[in-house]
Amino acid sequence: MTALPGLVRAALAAADAAAFPHSCDPGTGRLLATLAAGVRAGGRVIEIGTGTGAGAAWLVSGLLPRTDVTVTTIENDPERAAAAARLPWPDFVDLQQGDALELLQAVRGRCDLLFADAAAGKQHGLDLSVAALAPGGTLIVDDMTEYPGSTWPEDFRARQRAVRERLLGDPGLVAAELPHGPGLILATRRR
Protein backbone atom coordinates (compact mmCIF):
# COMPACT_ATOMS: atom_id res chain seq x y z
CA MET A 1 0.00 0.00 0.00
CA THR A 2 1.31 3.42 -0.92
CA ALA A 3 2.06 5.75 1.99
CA LEU A 4 -0.38 8.56 2.62
CA PRO A 5 0.81 12.12 1.93
CA GLY A 6 1.97 13.94 5.09
CA LEU A 7 -0.84 16.51 5.09
CA VAL A 8 -3.41 13.71 4.70
CA ARG A 9 -1.88 11.88 7.68
CA ALA A 10 -2.06 15.08 9.73
CA ALA A 11 -5.73 15.62 8.79
CA LEU A 12 -6.60 12.03 9.71
CA ALA A 13 -4.82 12.44 13.06
CA ALA A 14 -6.89 15.60 13.65
CA ALA A 15 -10.03 13.60 12.84
CA ASP A 16 -9.03 10.94 15.37
CA ALA A 17 -8.35 13.58 18.02
CA ALA A 18 -11.75 15.20 17.33
CA ALA A 19 -13.55 11.82 17.19
CA PHE A 20 -14.71 12.74 13.69
CA PRO A 21 -15.48 9.49 11.81
CA HIS A 22 -16.41 10.91 8.40
CA SER A 23 -13.04 11.72 6.81
CA CYS A 24 -12.46 11.17 3.12
CA ASP A 25 -11.49 7.53 2.49
CA PRO A 26 -8.18 6.83 0.68
CA GLY A 27 -9.84 5.64 -2.54
CA THR A 28 -11.87 8.82 -2.88
CA GLY A 29 -8.85 10.85 -1.78
CA ARG A 30 -6.62 9.44 -4.48
CA LEU A 31 -9.31 10.22 -7.07
CA LEU A 32 -9.52 13.80 -5.74
CA ALA A 33 -5.74 14.14 -6.01
CA THR A 34 -5.85 12.83 -9.57
CA LEU A 35 -8.59 15.26 -10.59
CA ALA A 36 -6.82 18.17 -8.87
CA ALA A 37 -3.61 17.43 -10.75
CA GLY A 38 -5.44 18.23 -14.00
CA VAL A 39 -6.80 21.64 -12.95
CA ARG A 40 -5.54 24.40 -15.24
CA ALA A 41 -3.10 27.07 -14.08
CA GLY A 42 -4.99 29.88 -12.35
CA GLY A 43 -7.87 27.49 -11.69
CA ARG A 44 -10.17 27.25 -8.70
CA VAL A 45 -10.87 24.19 -6.55
CA ILE A 46 -13.60 24.17 -3.91
CA GLU A 47 -14.42 21.64 -1.24
CA ILE A 48 -17.68 21.86 0.67
CA GLY A 49 -17.47 20.14 4.04
CA THR A 50 -13.89 20.43 5.21
CA GLY A 51 -14.36 18.26 8.27
CA THR A 52 -10.88 18.17 9.75
CA GLY A 53 -9.21 18.57 6.36
CA ALA A 54 -8.64 15.11 4.85
CA GLY A 55 -10.38 15.81 1.52
CA ALA A 56 -8.64 19.17 1.15
CA ALA A 57 -5.32 17.51 2.00
CA TRP A 58 -5.86 15.00 -0.81
CA LEU A 59 -6.68 17.83 -3.22
CA VAL A 60 -3.51 19.68 -2.19
CA SER A 61 -1.43 16.51 -2.59
CA GLY A 62 -2.54 16.33 -6.23
CA LEU A 63 -1.62 19.96 -6.83
CA LEU A 64 1.80 20.18 -5.19
CA PRO A 65 4.40 21.28 -6.06
CA ARG A 66 2.22 23.63 -8.12
CA THR A 67 0.97 26.71 -6.34
CA ASP A 68 -0.88 28.32 -9.26
CA VAL A 69 -4.36 27.12 -8.23
CA THR A 70 -6.64 28.48 -5.50
CA VAL A 71 -8.19 25.92 -3.15
CA THR A 72 -11.09 27.05 -0.98
CA THR A 73 -12.55 24.67 1.56
CA ILE A 74 -15.50 25.57 3.75
CA GLU A 75 -16.85 23.95 6.91
CA ASN A 76 -20.01 24.97 8.73
CA ASP A 77 -19.04 23.45 12.10
CA PRO A 78 -16.70 25.83 14.01
CA GLU A 79 -14.90 23.07 15.96
CA ARG A 80 -14.08 21.03 12.87
CA ALA A 81 -13.06 24.19 11.00
CA ALA A 82 -10.73 25.10 13.88
CA ALA A 83 -9.18 21.61 13.86
CA ALA A 84 -8.53 21.88 10.12
CA ALA A 85 -7.09 25.39 10.50
CA ARG A 86 -4.35 24.06 12.78
CA LEU A 87 -2.83 22.01 9.96
CA PRO A 88 0.17 23.33 7.95
CA TRP A 89 -1.63 24.41 4.77
CA PRO A 90 0.23 25.94 1.81
CA ASP A 91 -0.50 29.60 1.06
CA PHE A 92 -2.82 28.82 -1.88
CA VAL A 93 -5.38 27.16 0.46
CA ASP A 94 -8.17 29.31 1.91
CA LEU A 95 -9.98 27.69 4.84
CA GLN A 96 -13.34 29.20 5.63
CA GLN A 97 -15.94 28.59 8.30
CA GLY A 98 -19.48 29.38 7.29
CA ASP A 99 -22.30 28.80 4.83
CA ALA A 100 -21.20 26.97 1.69
CA LEU A 101 -24.24 28.11 -0.26
CA GLU A 102 -23.12 31.74 0.05
CA LEU A 103 -19.70 30.78 -1.28
CA LEU A 104 -21.24 28.92 -4.22
CA GLN A 105 -23.34 31.94 -5.19
CA ALA A 106 -20.19 34.10 -5.25
CA VAL A 107 -18.23 31.82 -7.62
CA ARG A 108 -20.86 31.18 -10.27
CA GLY A 109 -19.25 29.75 -13.42
CA ARG A 110 -15.68 29.95 -12.10
CA CYS A 111 -14.97 26.62 -10.38
CA ASP A 112 -12.80 24.04 -12.12
CA LEU A 113 -13.19 21.26 -9.54
CA LEU A 114 -15.81 21.11 -6.82
CA PHE A 115 -16.01 18.37 -4.19
CA ALA A 116 -19.41 18.47 -2.45
CA ASP A 117 -18.78 16.47 0.71
CA ALA A 118 -21.67 17.83 2.81
CA ALA A 119 -25.42 18.20 2.55
CA ALA A 120 -24.97 21.86 1.49
CA GLY A 121 -24.08 21.89 -2.17
CA LYS A 122 -25.29 18.32 -2.62
CA GLN A 123 -28.65 17.59 -0.99
CA HIS A 124 -29.37 21.30 -0.55
CA GLY A 125 -28.22 23.77 -3.17
CA LEU A 126 -27.14 21.23 -5.79
CA ASP A 127 -28.19 23.70 -8.49
CA LEU A 128 -25.72 26.20 -7.00
CA SER A 129 -22.93 23.61 -7.20
CA VAL A 130 -23.70 22.91 -10.84
CA ALA A 131 -23.93 26.66 -11.60
CA ALA A 132 -20.55 27.23 -9.92
CA LEU A 133 -18.81 25.02 -12.47
CA ALA A 134 -16.82 26.67 -15.23
CA PRO A 135 -17.24 25.15 -18.68
CA GLY A 136 -15.28 21.89 -18.44
CA GLY A 137 -15.45 22.06 -14.64
CA THR A 138 -15.98 18.87 -12.66
CA LEU A 139 -18.24 18.18 -9.69
CA ILE A 140 -17.74 15.13 -7.51
CA VAL A 141 -20.21 14.04 -4.86
CA ASP A 142 -19.71 11.14 -2.49
CA ASP A 143 -21.69 8.95 -0.11
CA MET A 144 -24.05 7.98 -2.91
CA THR A 145 -24.18 4.24 -2.18
CA GLU A 146 -26.21 2.72 0.63
CA TYR A 147 -24.46 -0.44 1.65
CA PRO A 148 -26.21 -3.51 3.07
CA GLY A 149 -26.70 -3.02 6.80
CA SER A 150 -26.58 0.78 6.61
CA THR A 151 -29.38 2.70 8.23
CA TRP A 152 -30.22 5.60 5.92
CA PRO A 153 -33.47 7.23 6.99
CA GLU A 154 -36.05 7.36 4.18
CA ASP A 155 -35.81 11.18 3.85
CA PHE A 156 -32.01 10.94 3.43
CA ARG A 157 -32.43 8.13 0.90
CA ALA A 158 -34.91 10.28 -1.06
CA ARG A 159 -32.53 13.27 -1.07
CA GLN A 160 -29.65 11.10 -2.32
CA ARG A 161 -31.90 9.66 -5.04
CA ALA A 162 -32.78 13.23 -6.13
CA VAL A 163 -29.05 14.13 -6.32
CA ARG A 164 -28.38 11.05 -8.45
CA GLU A 165 -31.29 11.77 -10.81
CA ARG A 166 -30.36 15.46 -11.15
CA LEU A 167 -26.70 14.83 -11.98
CA LEU A 168 -27.16 11.81 -14.23
CA GLY A 169 -30.10 13.40 -16.08
CA ASP A 170 -28.78 16.93 -16.67
CA PRO A 171 -28.16 17.52 -20.40
CA GLY A 172 -25.57 20.20 -19.54
CA LEU A 173 -23.44 17.63 -17.72
CA VAL A 174 -21.62 14.46 -18.65
CA ALA A 175 -21.85 12.28 -15.55
CA ALA A 176 -20.92 8.83 -14.35
CA GLU A 177 -21.69 6.94 -11.20
CA LEU A 178 -18.60 5.22 -9.83
CA PRO A 179 -18.83 2.21 -7.50
CA HIS A 180 -15.77 3.56 -5.71
CA GLY A 181 -15.40 4.00 -1.96
CA PRO A 182 -18.71 5.28 -0.59
CA GLY A 183 -20.20 5.59 -4.08
CA LEU A 184 -19.37 8.64 -6.17
CA ILE A 185 -20.90 10.63 -8.98
CA LEU A 186 -18.49 12.51 -11.20
CA ALA A 187 -20.07 15.17 -13.43
CA THR A 188 -18.37 17.52 -15.89
CA ARG A 189 -20.04 20.62 -17.29
CA ARG A 190 -20.14 20.59 -21.06
CA ARG A 191 -18.07 23.28 -22.81
C-alpha positions as CSV (number, residue, x, y, z in Angstrom):
1,M,0.0,0.0,0.0
2,T,1.3,3.4,-0.9
3,A,2.1,5.7,2.0
4,L,-0.4,8.6,2.6
5,P,0.8,12.1,1.9
6,G,2.0,13.9,5.1
7,L,-0.8,16.5,5.1
8,V,-3.4,13.7,4.7
9,R,-1.9,11.9,7.7
10,A,-2.1,15.1,9.7
11,A,-5.7,15.6,8.8
12,L,-6.6,12.0,9.7
13,A,-4.8,12.4,13.1
14,A,-6.9,15.6,13.6
15,A,-10.0,13.6,12.8
16,D,-9.0,10.9,15.4
17,A,-8.4,13.6,18.0
18,A,-11.7,15.2,17.3
19,A,-13.5,11.8,17.2
20,F,-14.7,12.7,13.7
21,P,-15.5,9.5,11.8
22,H,-16.4,10.9,8.4
23,S,-13.0,11.7,6.8
24,C,-12.5,11.2,3.1
25,D,-11.5,7.5,2.5
26,P,-8.2,6.8,0.7
27,G,-9.8,5.6,-2.5
28,T,-11.9,8.8,-2.9
29,G,-8.9,10.8,-1.8
30,R,-6.6,9.4,-4.5
31,L,-9.3,10.2,-7.1
32,L,-9.5,13.8,-5.7
33,A,-5.7,14.1,-6.0
34,T,-5.8,12.8,-9.6
35,L,-8.6,15.3,-10.6
36,A,-6.8,18.2,-8.9
37,A,-3.6,17.4,-10.8
38,G,-5.4,18.2,-14.0
39,V,-6.8,21.6,-12.9
40,R,-5.5,24.4,-15.2
41,A,-3.1,27.1,-14.1
42,G,-5.0,29.9,-12.4
43,G,-7.9,27.5,-11.7
44,R,-10.2,27.2,-8.7
45,V,-10.9,24.2,-6.6
46,I,-13.6,24.2,-3.9
47,E,-14.4,21.6,-1.2
48,I,-17.7,21.9,0.7
49,G,-17.5,20.1,4.0
50,T,-13.9,20.4,5.2
51,G,-14.4,18.3,8.3
52,T,-10.9,18.2,9.8
53,G,-9.2,18.6,6.4
54,A,-8.6,15.1,4.9
55,G,-10.4,15.8,1.5
56,A,-8.6,19.2,1.2
57,A,-5.3,17.5,2.0
58,W,-5.9,15.0,-0.8
59,L,-6.7,17.8,-3.2
60,V,-3.5,19.7,-2.2
61,S,-1.4,16.5,-2.6
62,G,-2.5,16.3,-6.2
63,L,-1.6,20.0,-6.8
64,L,1.8,20.2,-5.2
65,P,4.4,21.3,-6.1
66,R,2.2,23.6,-8.1
67,T,1.0,26.7,-6.3
68,D,-0.9,28.3,-9.3
69,V,-4.4,27.1,-8.2
70,T,-6.6,28.5,-5.5
71,V,-8.2,25.9,-3.1
72,T,-11.1,27.0,-1.0
73,T,-12.6,24.7,1.6
74,I,-15.5,25.6,3.8
75,E,-16.8,23.9,6.9
76,N,-20.0,25.0,8.7
77,D,-19.0,23.4,12.1
78,P,-16.7,25.8,14.0
79,E,-14.9,23.1,16.0
80,R,-14.1,21.0,12.9
81,A,-13.1,24.2,11.0
82,A,-10.7,25.1,13.9
83,A,-9.2,21.6,13.9
84,A,-8.5,21.9,10.1
85,A,-7.1,25.4,10.5
86,R,-4.3,24.1,12.8
87,L,-2.8,22.0,10.0
88,P,0.2,23.3,7.9
89,W,-1.6,24.4,4.8
90,P,0.2,25.9,1.8
91,D,-0.5,29.6,1.1
92,F,-2.8,28.8,-1.9
93,V,-5.4,27.2,0.5
94,D,-8.2,29.3,1.9
95,L,-10.0,27.7,4.8
96,Q,-13.3,29.2,5.6
97,Q,-15.9,28.6,8.3
98,G,-19.5,29.4,7.3
99,D,-22.3,28.8,4.8
100,A,-21.2,27.0,1.7
101,L,-24.2,28.1,-0.3
102,E,-23.1,31.7,0.1
103,L,-19.7,30.8,-1.3
104,L,-21.2,28.9,-4.2
105,Q,-23.3,31.9,-5.2
106,A,-20.2,34.1,-5.2
107,V,-18.2,31.8,-7.6
108,R,-20.9,31.2,-10.3
109,G,-19.2,29.8,-13.4
110,R,-15.7,30.0,-12.1
111,C,-15.0,26.6,-10.4
112,D,-12.8,24.0,-12.1
113,L,-13.2,21.3,-9.5
114,L,-15.8,21.1,-6.8
115,F,-16.0,18.4,-4.2
116,A,-19.4,18.5,-2.4
117,D,-18.8,16.5,0.7
118,A,-21.7,17.8,2.8
119,A,-25.4,18.2,2.6
120,A,-25.0,21.9,1.5
121,G,-24.1,21.9,-2.2
122,K,-25.3,18.3,-2.6
123,Q,-28.7,17.6,-1.0
124,H,-29.4,21.3,-0.5
125,G,-28.2,23.8,-3.2
126,L,-27.1,21.2,-5.8
127,D,-28.2,23.7,-8.5
128,L,-25.7,26.2,-7.0
129,S,-22.9,23.6,-7.2
130,V,-23.7,22.9,-10.8
131,A,-23.9,26.7,-11.6
132,A,-20.5,27.2,-9.9
133,L,-18.8,25.0,-12.5
134,A,-16.8,26.7,-15.2
135,P,-17.2,25.1,-18.7
136,G,-15.3,21.9,-18.4
137,G,-15.4,22.1,-14.6
138,T,-16.0,18.9,-12.7
139,L,-18.2,18.2,-9.7
140,I,-17.7,15.1,-7.5
141,V,-20.2,14.0,-4.9
142,D,-19.7,11.1,-2.5
143,D,-21.7,9.0,-0.1
144,M,-24.0,8.0,-2.9
145,T,-24.2,4.2,-2.2
146,E,-26.2,2.7,0.6
147,Y,-24.5,-0.4,1.6
148,P,-26.2,-3.5,3.1
149,G,-26.7,-3.0,6.8
150,S,-26.6,0.8,6.6
151,T,-29.4,2.7,8.2
152,W,-30.2,5.6,5.9
153,P,-33.5,7.2,7.0
154,E,-36.0,7.4,4.2
155,D,-35.8,11.2,3.9
156,F,-32.0,10.9,3.4
157,R,-32.4,8.1,0.9
158,A,-34.9,10.3,-1.1
159,R,-32.5,13.3,-1.1
160,Q,-29.7,11.1,-2.3
161,R,-31.9,9.7,-5.0
162,A,-32.8,13.2,-6.1
163,V,-29.1,14.1,-6.3
164,R,-28.4,11.1,-8.5
165,E,-31.3,11.8,-10.8
166,R,-30.4,15.5,-11.2
167,L,-26.7,14.8,-12.0
168,L,-27.2,11.8,-14.2
169,G,-30.1,13.4,-16.1
170,D,-28.8,16.9,-16.7
171,P,-28.2,17.5,-20.4
172,G,-25.6,20.2,-19.5
173,L,-23.4,17.6,-17.7
174,V,-21.6,14.5,-18.7
175,A,-21.9,12.3,-15.6
176,A,-20.9,8.8,-14.4
177,E,-21.7,6.9,-11.2
178,L,-18.6,5.2,-9.8
179,P,-18.8,2.2,-7.5
180,H,-15.8,3.6,-5.7
181,G,-15.4,4.0,-2.0
182,P,-18.7,5.3,-0.6
183,G,-20.2,5.6,-4.1
184,L,-19.4,8.6,-6.2
185,I,-20.9,10.6,-9.0
186,L,-18.5,12.5,-11.2
187,A,-20.1,15.2,-13.4
188,T,-18.4,17.5,-15.9
189,R,-20.0,20.6,-17.3
190,R,-20.1,20.6,-21.1
191,R,-18.1,23.3,-22.8
